[in-house]
Amino acid sequence: MTNEDSAPSFSRLAAERHSVRAFSDRPVAPQVLDAILKDASASPSWSNTRPYRLALAAGEDADALRAAYCEAFDAEAGTGPRADGDFEVRRRYPDELRERSVRLGKALYAELGIGRDDAAARDAWSRRNVEAFSAPVIGLLYVHEGLMPFSAMDAGILLGHIFLAAKARGVDSCALGTLAIWRGPGDRFFDVPEDYRLITGFALGYAEEDPVNAFRAERAPIPRVGRKGR
């Protein structure tokens, strides 16, 4: 196969991968998960440092981790924000970036039929995020604080490879930055080395037949910087 022959295959794979927000209870076989991680291990890294750690929970372990996150989420209903994460996840985005985020949120809520003033429905949907949309596999990704921001860059590259390697095997995915609001649930289950900070969570599994999975975010062209004087 030539490079030109393989390009359409990658283009199709990249286009078909999207965020799934409703997973079936079909488990991801251990050998499939191992193959995904093996492929993702080929992701490039800053000076080959691999400054991240990956925690995975599947099956009953995923359910236990999910319950711990729901406990943290539900506790806020009575006390207000109780974030113990390593990074400030809930913050106002810069205006230039916020516009796209707001546009995505409006489109998704419209797809779900959730009104702007329907606080109960919005809270219920937020809880679905914390539940990892019932995915059979939940991942937590940690980065070494001593090599920031490059460790975060490497983690993002790794996550992209995981998602594409998963899709190549028919496994769907969704990034779950909201899980980084709370550090405690992961610490209950995983022995995370010192100096590693939770930057995001994610879900792996097989898409459920649910209308929400027809939703697609806008894929805008990559913003480019023009050359001065032209």
C-alpha positions as CSV (number, residue, x, y, z in Angstrom):
1,M,0.0,0.0,0.0
2,T,1.4,3.4,-1.0
3,N,1.2,6.5,1.1
4,E,-1.5,7.8,-1.3
5,D,-3.5,4.6,-0.9
6,S,-3.4,4.8,2.9
7,A,-4.4,8.5,3.1
8,P,-8.1,7.9,2.4
9,S,-8.2,5.2,5.1
10,F,-6.8,7.6,7.7
11,S,-9.1,10.4,6.5
12,R,-12.1,8.2,6.9
13,L,-11.0,7.0,10.3
14,A,-10.4,10.6,11.6
15,A,-13.8,11.7,10.2
16,E,-15.7,8.8,11.7
17,R,-14.3,9.2,15.2
18,H,-16.5,11.5,17.3
19,S,-17.5,11.9,20.9
20,V,-20.0,9.3,22.0
21,R,-22.3,10.3,24.8
22,A,-24.3,7.1,25.4
23,F,-22.5,3.7,25.7
24,S,-23.9,0.2,25.6
25,D,-23.0,-2.3,28.4
26,R,-21.0,-4.4,25.9
27,P,-17.5,-4.8,27.5
28,V,-14.3,-4.0,25.7
29,A,-12.3,-7.3,25.5
30,P,-9.0,-7.1,27.4
31,Q,-7.1,-8.1,24.2
32,V,-8.7,-5.3,22.3
33,L,-7.8,-2.8,25.0
34,D,-4.3,-4.1,25.0
35,A,-4.0,-3.6,21.3
36,I,-5.3,-0.1,21.5
37,L,-2.7,0.8,24.1
38,K,0.0,-0.9,22.1
39,D,-0.8,1.3,19.0
40,A,-1.1,4.4,21.2
41,S,2.3,3.8,22.6
42,A,3.8,4.9,19.3
43,S,2.7,8.4,19.9
44,P,5.5,11.0,19.9
45,S,6.7,12.5,23.1
46,W,8.9,15.4,24.2
47,S,12.4,14.1,24.2
48,N,10.8,10.6,24.6
49,T,10.1,11.4,28.3
50,R,6.6,10.0,28.3
51,P,5.7,12.3,31.2
52,Y,2.3,10.9,31.9
53,R,0.6,8.0,33.7
54,L,-2.6,6.3,32.6
55,A,-5.1,4.7,34.9
56,L,-7.8,2.4,33.5
57,A,-10.9,0.9,35.1
58,A,-13.1,-1.6,33.4
59,G,-16.1,-3.7,34.4
60,E,-16.8,-3.7,38.1
61,D,-13.8,-1.4,38.7
62,A,-15.3,1.1,36.3
63,D,-18.6,0.9,38.1
64,A,-16.9,1.6,41.4
65,L,-15.0,4.5,40.1
66,R,-18.2,5.9,38.5
67,A,-20.0,5.6,41.8
68,A,-17.2,7.5,43.5
69,Y,-17.4,10.3,41.0
70,C,-21.2,10.5,41.4
71,E,-20.7,10.7,45.1
72,A,-18.4,13.7,44.6
73,F,-20.9,15.3,42.2
74,D,-23.9,14.7,44.4
75,A,-22.1,16.2,47.4
76,E,-21.9,19.5,45.7
77,A,-25.7,19.7,45.4
78,G,-26.0,20.4,49.1
79,T,-22.7,22.2,49.9
80,G,-21.8,24.0,46.7
81,P,-18.5,23.5,44.8
82,R,-16.1,21.1,46.4
83,A,-13.5,20.7,43.8
84,D,-10.2,19.0,44.8
85,G,-8.7,18.7,41.4
86,D,-5.1,19.6,40.4
87,F,-6.2,22.1,37.8
88,E,-8.9,24.8,37.7
89,V,-11.3,23.1,35.3
90,R,-14.4,25.3,36.0
91,R,-13.3,28.7,34.8
92,R,-14.2,31.3,32.3
93,Y,-12.6,30.7,28.9
94,P,-10.8,33.5,27.1
95,D,-13.4,35.3,24.9
96,E,-11.8,34.2,21.7
97,L,-12.2,30.5,22.7
98,R,-15.4,30.8,24.7
99,E,-17.5,31.6,21.7
100,R,-16.8,28.1,20.2
101,S,-17.5,26.4,23.5
102,V,-20.8,28.3,24.0
103,R,-21.8,27.5,20.4
104,L,-21.2,23.8,21.0
105,G,-23.1,23.8,24.3
106,K,-26.1,25.5,22.7
107,A,-26.2,23.0,19.8
108,L,-25.9,20.0,22.1
109,Y,-28.6,21.1,24.5
110,A,-30.8,21.9,21.5
111,E,-30.2,18.3,20.2
112,L,-31.1,17.0,23.7
113,G,-34.2,19.2,24.0
114,I,-32.9,20.9,27.1
115,G,-34.0,24.5,27.6
116,R,-31.7,27.3,28.8
117,D,-33.7,27.7,32.0
118,D,-34.2,24.0,32.7
119,A,-31.7,23.7,35.6
120,A,-32.8,20.2,36.6
121,A,-32.3,18.8,33.1
122,R,-28.9,20.5,32.8
123,D,-27.8,19.1,36.1
124,A,-29.0,15.6,35.1
125,W,-27.0,15.9,31.9
126,S,-23.9,17.1,33.8
127,R,-24.3,14.0,36.0
128,R,-24.3,11.8,32.9
129,N,-20.8,13.3,32.1
130,V,-19.6,12.3,35.6
131,E,-21.1,8.8,35.0
132,A,-18.9,8.6,31.9
133,F,-22.1,8.0,29.9
134,S,-22.2,4.4,31.3
135,A,-19.0,3.5,29.4
136,P,-17.5,0.1,30.3
137,V,-14.0,1.6,30.4
138,I,-13.0,4.8,32.2
139,G,-9.6,6.2,31.9
140,L,-7.8,8.9,33.9
141,L,-4.7,10.6,32.5
142,Y,-2.1,12.2,34.8
143,V,0.8,14.4,33.8
144,H,4.1,15.2,35.5
145,E,4.0,18.7,37.0
146,G,7.7,19.1,36.6
147,L,7.6,19.1,32.8
148,M,4.5,21.3,32.2
149,P,3.3,22.4,29.7
150,F,5.1,19.8,27.6
151,S,3.7,16.9,29.7
152,A,0.2,18.2,28.9
153,M,1.1,18.4,25.2
154,D,2.3,14.8,25.3
155,A,-0.8,13.6,27.1
156,G,-3.0,15.2,24.4
157,I,-1.1,13.5,21.7
158,L,-1.4,10.2,23.5
159,L,-5.1,10.6,24.0
160,G,-5.6,11.4,20.3
161,H,-3.7,8.2,19.4
162,I,-5.8,6.2,21.9
163,F,-9.0,7.5,20.4
164,L,-8.0,6.7,16.8
165,A,-6.6,3.3,17.7
166,A,-9.8,2.5,19.4
167,K,-12.0,3.7,16.5
168,A,-9.9,1.5,14.2
169,R,-11.2,-1.4,16.2
170,G,-14.8,-0.2,16.4
171,V,-14.4,1.1,19.9
172,D,-15.9,4.5,20.6
173,S,-14.6,7.2,22.9
174,C,-15.3,10.5,24.6
175,A,-12.9,12.9,26.4
176,L,-14.1,13.7,30.0
177,G,-12.4,16.8,31.2
178,T,-15.0,17.2,33.9
179,L,-13.5,14.2,35.8
180,A,-10.5,16.4,36.5
181,I,-12.6,18.6,38.7
182,W,-12.1,16.0,41.5
183,R,-8.9,14.2,42.3
184,G,-10.2,12.1,45.2
185,P,-12.2,9.4,43.3
186,G,-9.1,8.4,41.4
187,D,-6.9,8.4,44.4
188,R,-9.3,5.9,46.1
189,F,-8.5,3.3,43.5
190,F,-5.1,4.0,41.9
191,D,-1.6,4.4,43.4
192,V,-0.7,7.5,41.5
193,P,3.0,8.5,41.7
194,E,4.0,11.7,43.4
195,D,4.3,14.7,41.1
196,Y,1.6,13.5,38.7
197,R,-1.5,15.6,38.3
198,L,-4.9,14.6,36.9
199,I,-5.5,16.5,33.7
200,T,-8.5,14.7,32.1
201,G,-10.6,11.6,32.1
202,F,-12.0,9.7,29.1
203,A,-14.5,6.9,28.2
204,L,-14.1,3.9,25.9
205,G,-16.8,1.5,24.8
206,Y,-19.4,0.8,22.1
207,A,-22.0,3.4,21.1
208,E,-25.6,2.8,22.2
209,E,-28.4,3.3,19.8
210,D,-29.3,6.7,21.2
211,P,-30.3,9.9,19.4
212,V,-27.5,11.9,21.2
213,N,-24.9,9.9,19.3
214,A,-26.1,11.4,16.1
215,F,-24.8,14.8,17.3
216,R,-21.6,16.1,15.7
217,A,-19.6,19.1,16.8
218,E,-18.6,21.6,14.2
219,R,-15.2,20.7,12.8
220,A,-13.7,24.1,11.9
221,P,-10.5,24.4,9.8
222,I,-7.3,24.7,11.8
223,P,-6.7,28.4,12.6
224,R,-3.5,29.5,11.0
225,V,-1.2,32.4,11.6
226,G,-0.5,34.5,8.5
227,R,2.9,35.8,7.6
228,K,3.6,39.5,8.3
229,G,3.4,41.8,5.4
230,R,1.1,39.7,3.3
